[in-house]
Each structure stands twice: as structure tokens, then as C-alpha cells.
Amino acid sequence: MDPAAAQCVLVVDDQAAIRELFASFLRRAGIEVDRARDGLEASIGCAVRVPDAVVCDLEMPEMDGVAFCHSLRAGATTRAVPVVIVSGAGPLALGRALAAGCDAGDAEAPGTTGSWDGPVRDSANHGMRDSWRFLIRRSTQS
């Protein structure tokens, strides 16, 4: 990746408000953002432009986050793209996502201590702040 080129993160979520929330956060960090409504739309987009990183929901129509991550890991140009899962699907779903090759994430059931109102876990149990640091660091490496 050319270090002078703008980094791009693909945000994949079937809820427009969530896509825009993450897009806004990333733009404030100086990162370019592409968006997709589900895994199928994201896969098509990745064939046109490979993102530097992905923020993805798990439960979406057409193709869910686990299937999308499998498709990324199967592609020669996309297998190393870091993926952070953000979902309310629960820890078992996060386990499936991590097994599919996702790098980090939050998938606590809404209302638990791991949801948005409390500490948020990732694959290394460092919290969502570290997931964002991981994502931004990986997306800006050359």
C-alpha cells in the first residue's frame, strides 16, 4: 500500500444509522470510508476496491458477517484485510466470526456488561478502544 494514499475502511451494516455512526468516527480520524448494506454488497465492492480494513456487523440480509469474512479470507487480494466485528449478536456469534478469520470485535448481547454501555471486549479482551486502535493502526501500515 502506498503510504501517501488515503486509507479506506469499509463499513458494513444493514442499518444506515450504524453505518453513518462508524463512518463519522472514521472520517474524524482522517480515514476515507466506503459503505455497504450487507456482506454481498461488500463483497462486490471489494472486487472493485480493496479496503485497508473493515468494520462489519454479523447479522445482515443476503450475506452475513461470518460468510463475508470467509469470502474475504478466500480472496488473494483481500485475505490480509483486518476485520473488526461490531454486533449485538452475542458472544457465540463473535466466536464464529473469529473462527472465520475476523481479527477483533464486540458481539455482546444488548444490555450485558459488554454492550455499548459498559466495557466492550475484543478477541484479546482489551476493549473496543483497543479494537479501534488495532483497526486504525492496521489500516495505516504500509
Kinemage of the C-alpha trace (Angstrom):
@kinemage 1
@onewidth
@group {chain A} dominant
@subgroup {mainchain}
@vectorlist {calphas} color= white
{ca met a 1} P 0.000 0.000 0.000
{ca asp a 2} L 1.293 3.456 -0.874
{ca pro a 3} L 1.711 5.366 2.431
{ca ala a 4} L 0.812 8.608 0.656
{ca ala a 5} L -2.544 7.183 -0.434
{ca ala a 6} L -5.591 7.739 1.734
{ca gln a 7} L -6.524 4.746 3.855
{ca cys a 8} L -10.007 3.386 3.323
{ca val a 9} L -12.182 1.457 5.768
{ca leu a 10} L -15.253 -0.394 4.566
{ca val a 11} L -18.195 -0.163 6.993
{ca val a 12} L -20.715 -2.996 6.514
{ca asp a 13} L -24.058 -2.866 8.327
{ca asp a 14} L -27.686 -3.241 7.280
{ca gln a 15} L -28.711 -0.290 9.479
{ca ala a 16} L -27.957 3.065 7.833
{ca ala a 17} L -27.663 4.886 11.189
{ca ile a 18} L -24.974 2.465 12.378
{ca arg a 19} L -23.075 2.746 9.090
{ca glu a 20} L -23.105 6.528 9.407
{ca leu a 21} L -22.054 6.455 13.068
{ca phe a 22} L -18.935 4.441 12.266
{ca ala a 23} L -18.281 6.399 9.074
{ca ser a 24} L -18.390 9.655 11.028
{ca phe a 25} L -15.953 8.352 13.645
{ca leu a 26} L -13.520 7.137 10.997
{ca arg a 27} L -13.729 10.318 8.912
{ca arg a 28} L -12.860 12.347 12.019
{ca ala a 29} L -9.749 10.158 12.301
{ca gly a 30} L -8.841 11.192 8.732
{ca ile a 31} L -9.796 7.870 7.160
{ca glu a 32} L -11.753 7.548 3.930
{ca val a 33} L -14.886 5.412 4.265
{ca asp a 34} L -16.760 3.123 1.891
{ca arg a 35} L -20.119 1.647 2.965
{ca ala a 36} L -22.130 -1.485 2.217
{ca arg a 37} L -25.562 -2.670 3.417
{ca asp a 38} L -24.628 -6.348 3.734
{ca gly a 39} L -21.924 -8.891 3.016
{ca leu a 40} L -22.978 -9.399 -0.587
{ca glu a 41} L -22.771 -5.690 -1.394
{ca ala a 42} L -19.455 -5.533 0.490
{ca ser a 43} L -18.028 -8.484 -1.479
{ca ile a 44} L -18.968 -6.836 -4.757
{ca gly a 45} L -17.379 -3.595 -3.557
{ca cys a 46} L -14.175 -5.369 -2.511
{ca ala a 47} L -13.835 -6.751 -6.034
{ca val a 48} L -13.736 -3.153 -7.288
{ca arg a 49} L -11.725 -1.559 -4.452
{ca val a 50} L -9.918 -3.490 -1.729
{ca pro a 51} L -10.278 -1.679 1.615
{ca asp a 52} L -7.425 -1.291 4.066
{ca ala a 53} L -9.716 -2.540 6.869
{ca val a 54} L -13.358 -3.499 7.517
{ca val a 55} L -15.861 -2.783 10.305
{ca cys a 56} L -18.689 -5.295 9.948
{ca asp a 57} L -21.964 -6.326 11.551
{ca leu a 58} L -22.741 -10.040 11.918
{ca glu a 59} L -26.464 -10.301 11.273
{ca met a 60} L -27.359 -8.916 7.841
{ca pro a 61} L -29.548 -9.960 4.890
{ca glu a 62} L -28.128 -11.537 1.719
{ca met a 63} L -24.748 -12.430 3.275
{ca asp a 64} L -23.976 -12.212 6.985
{ca gly a 65} L -20.706 -11.061 8.534
{ca val a 66} L -19.308 -14.581 9.007
{ca ala a 67} L -19.899 -15.504 5.348
{ca phe a 68} L -18.444 -12.152 4.272
{ca cys a 69} L -15.323 -12.740 6.361
{ca his a 70} L -14.965 -16.220 4.814
{ca ser a 71} L -15.166 -14.630 1.369
{ca leu a 72} L -12.525 -12.037 2.293
{ca arg a 73} L -10.150 -14.688 3.623
{ca ala a 74} L -10.610 -16.748 0.447
{ca gly a 75} L -9.585 -13.889 -1.856
{ca ala a 76} L -5.951 -13.434 -2.848
{ca thr a 77} L -6.165 -9.637 -2.641
{ca thr a 78} L -8.371 -9.467 0.465
{ca arg a 79} L -7.163 -12.256 2.771
{ca ala a 80} L -4.980 -9.934 4.879
{ca val a 81} L -7.548 -7.128 5.266
{ca pro a 82} L -8.200 -6.666 9.015
{ca val a 83} L -11.827 -7.111 10.082
{ca val a 84} L -13.402 -5.764 13.282
{ca ile a 85} L -16.870 -7.114 14.084
{ca val a 86} L -19.371 -4.859 15.863
{ca ser a 87} L -22.689 -6.537 16.616
{ca gly a 88} L -25.276 -7.201 19.266
{ca ala a 89} L -25.471 -10.860 18.208
{ca gly a 90} L -23.796 -12.199 21.372
{ca pro a 91} L -20.523 -13.901 22.270
{ca leu a 92} L -21.255 -17.203 20.482
{ca ala a 93} L -21.708 -15.311 17.230
{ca leu a 94} L -18.446 -13.472 17.875
{ca gly a 95} L -16.744 -16.831 18.349
{ca arg a 96} L -17.990 -17.931 14.915
{ca ala a 97} L -16.732 -14.665 13.425
{ca leu a 98} L -13.298 -15.041 14.994
{ca ala a 99} L -13.140 -18.647 13.751
{ca ala a 100} L -13.976 -17.335 10.259
{ca gly a 101} L -10.902 -15.114 10.405
{ca cys a 102} L -12.169 -11.829 11.847
{ca asp a 103} L -9.480 -10.052 13.836
{ca ala a 104} L -11.376 -8.433 16.716
{ca gly a 105} L -14.823 -7.338 17.740
{ca asp a 106} L -17.712 -6.744 20.091
{ca ala a 107} L -20.708 -9.019 19.890
{ca glu a 108} L -22.136 -8.914 23.393
{ca ala a 109} L -25.860 -9.317 23.806
{ca pro a 110} L -27.561 -5.928 24.264
{ca gly a 111} L -27.918 -4.935 27.919
{ca thr a 112} L -24.980 -7.022 29.166
{ca thr a 113} L -21.837 -5.541 30.675
{ca gly a 114} L -20.110 -5.930 27.324
{ca ser a 115} L -22.574 -3.894 25.299
{ca trp a 116} L -22.232 -0.226 24.379
{ca asp a 117} L -22.990 0.966 27.929
{ca gly a 118} L -20.136 -0.980 29.531
{ca pro a 119} L -16.724 -2.452 28.808
{ca val a 120} L -16.595 -3.868 25.310
{ca arg a 121} L -14.490 -6.916 24.537
{ca asp a 122} L -12.444 -7.889 21.522
{ca ser a 123} L -10.610 -11.106 20.678
{ca ala a 124} L -7.748 -10.196 23.032
{ca asn a 125} L -10.108 -8.908 25.792
{ca his a 126} L -8.676 -5.377 25.608
{ca gly a 127} L -11.887 -3.474 24.940
{ca met a 128} L -13.355 -1.677 21.961
{ca arg a 129} L -10.915 1.208 22.283
{ca asp a 130} L -8.117 -1.252 21.521
{ca ser a 131} L -10.163 -2.695 18.636
{ca trp a 132} L -10.323 0.802 17.109
{ca arg a 133} L -6.613 1.351 17.739
{ca phe a 134} L -5.907 -2.011 16.111
{ca leu a 135} L -8.089 -1.125 13.127
{ca ile a 136} L -6.570 2.317 12.627
{ca arg a 137} L -3.004 1.053 13.148
{ca arg a 138} L -3.504 -1.822 10.669
{ca ser a 139} L -5.187 0.438 8.108
{ca thr a 140} L -2.320 2.947 8.212
{ca gln a 141} L 0.563 0.471 7.958
{ca ser a 142} L 2.348 0.450 4.637
